[in-house]
């Protein structure tokens, strides 16, 4: 009886010493890795039944890389927070309605998701207000809306509209 043997070889290509940054095969320095970023504390509201019912699907579908920035570990009281890069783009699922929201005013639609936007000197906060669980994305002041555009597709695919 013939025996079939399968050999799998995994190779990790690195450049330089173990102290330095990894190098891509083409010799360029790799971007900062998620494990190099410190754990980010994120404040989250207590989970609601809507968050518990809807946020797990969203969290499971979030990208590991968002507009070239790696996902990073977060420390929060619920599993409904995520972050990418440094300074961080932060997503929280299951937030309350924004205090400044006025029906029909100041809303933007991106890829089937309706967003309410609030801007301060410290950050721009986008809140998806038409989903079964409201989602907040906070961007550093020097980051454009590209992360929100990417995340709109994920929200539209995973969270039911109201």
C-alpha positions in Angstrom: 0.0 0.0 0.0 1.6 3.4 -1.0 2.0 6.1 1.6 1.4 9.7 0.8 3.6 12.2 2.7 2.8 15.9 2.6 5.5 18.3 3.7 4.6 22.0 4.4 7.4 24.5 4.8 6.6 28.0 6.2 9.2 30.7 5.7 9.3 34.0 7.5 11.4 36.5 5.5 13.0 39.2 7.7 15.7 41.7 7.1 18.2 43.1 9.5 18.5 42.1 13.1 15.7 41.0 15.5 15.7 44.5 17.1 15.1 46.4 13.8 12.0 46.6 11.7 11.1 43.8 9.4 12.0 44.2 5.7 9.8 43.4 2.8 11.3 41.1 0.1 11.9 44.2 -2.0 14.1 45.7 0.8 11.8 48.4 2.0 11.0 48.8 5.7 7.7 47.3 6.7 5.1 49.6 8.3 4.6 49.5 12.0 3.0 46.2 13.0 0.0 45.9 15.3 2.0 44.0 18.0 4.4 47.0 18.1 1.5 49.3 19.1 0.5 49.7 22.8 -2.9 48.4 23.9 -5.4 51.3 23.5 -7.9 51.9 26.3 -11.3 52.6 24.8 -14.4 53.8 26.8 -17.6 52.0 25.7 -21.2 52.4 26.9 -22.7 49.5 28.8 -24.0 46.9 26.2 -27.7 47.2 25.3 -29.8 44.3 24.0 -29.5 45.8 20.5 -25.7 45.9 20.8 -25.5 42.3 22.0 -27.8 41.1 19.2 -26.0 43.0 16.3 -22.5 44.0 17.2 -20.8 40.6 17.2 -21.5 40.2 13.4 -19.9 43.6 12.8 -16.9 42.9 15.0 -16.2 39.6 13.2 -16.3 41.3 9.8 -13.9 44.2 10.6 -10.7 44.4 8.5 -7.3 43.6 10.0 -5.9 46.5 8.0 -7.8 49.8 7.5 -6.5 52.1 4.8 -3.0 50.9 5.4 -3.1 51.0 9.2 -2.9 47.8 11.2 -5.6 46.7 13.7 -4.4 47.1 17.3 -5.4 45.6 20.6 -8.0 47.6 22.7 -8.9 47.4 26.4 -12.6 48.0 26.8 -15.5 46.8 29.0 -17.2 45.1 26.1 -15.9 43.3 23.0 -17.6 46.0 20.8 -14.5 48.3 20.3 -11.8 48.2 17.6 -8.9 50.4 16.6 -6.4 50.8 13.8 -3.1 52.7 13.6 -1.4 55.4 15.7 -2.9 57.9 16.2 -5.8 55.5 16.3 -9.0 55.3 14.3 -11.5 53.9 16.9 -14.8 52.1 16.3 -17.4 51.5 19.0 -20.5 49.5 18.3 -23.6 50.0 20.5 -23.3 53.7 21.3 -26.3 56.0 22.2 -27.7 58.5 19.8 -25.5 61.7 19.5 -26.8 64.6 21.6 -26.5 67.0 18.7 -28.5 64.9 16.2 -31.5 66.7 14.7 -33.7 64.7 12.4 -32.8 65.3 8.8 -30.0 67.8 9.5 -26.3 67.3 9.0 -26.5 63.7 7.7 -24.3 62.2 5.0 -24.9 58.9 3.3 -22.0 56.6 2.3 -22.6 53.2 0.8 -26.1 52.7 2.2 -25.1 54.0 5.7 -26.4 57.3 7.1 -23.8 59.2 9.2 -24.0 62.1 11.6 -20.7 64.0 11.8 -19.3 66.1 14.7 -16.0 67.8 14.5 -13.7 69.3 17.2 -10.1 70.3 17.2 -9.2 66.9 18.7 -11.2 64.5 16.5 -13.9 64.0 13.9 -16.7 61.6 15.2 -18.9 59.8 12.7 -22.0 58.0 14.0 -23.9 55.6 11.9 -27.5 56.5 12.9 -29.6 54.2 10.7 -28.4 50.8 11.9 -30.0 48.4 14.5 -27.0 49.2 16.7 -25.5 52.7 16.4 -21.8 52.7 15.5 -19.3 55.5 16.2 -16.0 56.0 14.4 -13.6 58.5 15.8 -10.9 59.8 13.5 -7.8 61.8 14.4 -8.0 65.4 13.1 -5.5 64.9 10.3 -7.3 61.8 8.9 -9.8 62.2 6.0 -13.0 60.2 5.6 -11.4 57.2 3.9 -11.7 54.9 6.9 -15.4 55.7 7.2 -15.9 54.9 3.5 -14.3 51.5 4.0 -16.2 50.8 7.2 -19.5 51.9 5.6 -19.4 48.8 3.3 -18.8 46.5 6.3 -21.6 48.1 8.3 -24.0 48.0 5.4 -23.2 44.3 4.9 -23.4 43.2 8.6 -25.8 45.5 10.5 -29.5 45.7 9.6 -30.9 49.1 8.7 -33.6 50.6 10.9 
